[in-house]
Amino acid sequence: MPALPRSTATTTDATEETVRSRLDKLRDARVVVTGGGGLVGSRLTRLLHGAGAAVTVLDRMDAYPESGHETFGVARGGARLVVGDVRDADTVGRLLREADFVVHAAAYADVAACTRRPDIAFRANVEGTQVVLEQVARHPVRRLVMVSSASVYGDGVPSAGGPQVFHEDQPLHPVSVYANSKLWAEHQTRLMLGASSGSEYAVVRYFSVYGEPQIPKPGSHSWMVPWLSLQAHLGRPMRLNGGGDQVRDLIHVDDVAEATALALIEEGMAEQTVNVGTGRPTSVREVADLIAPYFPGARQIVTPRPDGDPLGGYASTERSRELLRWQAGIEVREGVERYVRWLLATPEAMPRWLADAAGDE
């Protein structure tokens, strides 16, 4: 589904250049996106293709049940799709041999699933990342963008009260298997790439990504905007795990795609790590309150907070404004409205497994 128009054009304090004009540097560049079949990857792929890059996606295409990947539309985004595994060194090497840039977004990207199956998390997030790094180091890749997560911050500074702002240089205390695997990937990237390898790297830490056409996975407690919206749409109570007091920095997928694309080309990003967030905290309960008016009779219940679910915080954005020359442009209220309106206009997006579970109840 094409991205809806943004309410305001993204600009920076330093320049009036638009993001798209800056991405002209990628015209005719060869970009490989691992995990490009997911929500962020498919949106990024479309953006890169629109900038004139030749994009190849490597993805197993099995992360979502039913037609999840079809909903994201990677096959319609103008990229060449290679169905394969990042642990396959031959496949990765063959693709990277002709790549100018790489975005490594492939991961077992679900906190609950990684907690249930740390063995799968290890294979996908550690072994897979190691293969990609080895192949980047062997081939003339100009820059790798490593996709990491704000989960590496965990609950932040234990003694601090209230919503915490997370700075890139603060101590990191992951509280989940997923977060631990992402922190390892960051460290390994710094160890293997840089001046001695001939390839640059940049690390982007995504905060809570949301936006149409995001759909949840069975057994997950991530992606609260679709989870809460879908439950309300089905007439089921919106579950506020832990009371809904956890804080998230909700950033729309369109903004995430822009920041990731800019990390490929901005000179100041070489060997740097930046947060990709809005710099504004939003509680889970606040999100539920934004969704409720669209569904008359919507109600909320309090449920236990799952293991590995951080209390959260929000992004320090000074470094992203300086190094990416970028800031997020979509407010949470607008983004939630866009998601709900998309959901109401797209009844086929309702996951069958979720609708069946609602019927059983």
Order of alpha helices (4+ residues) and beta strands (2+ residues): alpha-beta-alpha-beta-alpha-beta-alpha-beta-alpha-alpha-alpha-beta-beta-alpha-beta-beta-alpha-beta-beta-beta-alpha-beta-beta-alpha-beta-beta-alpha-alpha
